[in-house]
C-alpha cells in the first residue's frame, strides 16, 4: 500500500490484488468519500454484512465512525476525501 497525503484532506491509496486496506486512514472526519479512481475491488463496512463492489468511477459516502476495508481484485487506486454535510447534500 502506498499513499500520498495532500493539503485538501484527501488521500490516494494504491491497493494490489488480494491486498486489504483498513479505512479510515488517520483521524476519521464526520463523513468521508471513498472513490475508486482506477481498477476494481470491494468495500465492506464492518457494521454491514454485505460488501460493495468498487470499480473505476464508483464512490461511496461513509460515516466517520464506521470502520471499513477495501480489498483489491485488480490493482486499484482509491481516493479518500473528507466531506462536509453541505457537500454530501
N, C-alpha and C positions, 0 to 999 in steps of 0.2 A: 504494500500500500504506500503510495506517495501522496503528499498533499501540498497544496500551495495556498497559504493564507493571503487574503487581500484586505485592504483597508475598509472595504464596504461590508465587512462582516459576512463574507462568503468564502467558501472553501471548495476547492476542486480535489476530488479523490479518484485515483485510478485503482480499479479492483480487477484482479486477474481471475480467469476461470477457476471456479471452485473455492476462491477466497471469500471469507465472510468478514464484513466490517461492521463494528458496533457503532450505532448512532445514538445520541448526538456526540459529536467530537468537541470536547471542551465544554464550556458552560452552555446550558440549554436556555434559549430565549423563550419568550411566550409562545411563539409559533415559528416553525421553520419550513421552508420549501425544499424538497429533495427532487431534483430534476436529473434525468438521465440525459447526458449530453451525447454519449456515444456508446455503442454496444448494447448488451442486454443482460438482465438478471432478475432477481426477485427481491422485494422488500417485505419484511414481516414486522409488524408492530406487535410487541410482546403481549399486549392486552387483547389481541385478536388471534384467533386460531388460523386464519387464512393468510396466505402470502399473496402479495400483489405482483404480477409481472411488471417489469420496468423495461421499456425499450427506448431507444433514442427518441427524444421529444416528449416523453411521458414525464409527468410530475405529480407529486402528492404533497399535501399540506399536513404537517404533523404537529400536535401539541407539544410544547417544550417539556412537559412532564413525562412524555412517553419515551420508552426505550425501543429502538428498532434495530434490525440487522439488514444489511444488504448483502446478497450473495451473488457473485458474478457467474453468469452462464457462459458468456463470451466476454473477452476483455472489455471493460466498461469504464467510463468516466462519469462520475456524478458531481453535481454542484449542490452544495448545501448553502442556503441563504436564509438569514434571519428576516422575518417579515413582521410588519405591524398588523394590528386588527384592521386598520384602514386599507392596507394593501390587499388583505385577504378578502374584504368585502368588495 
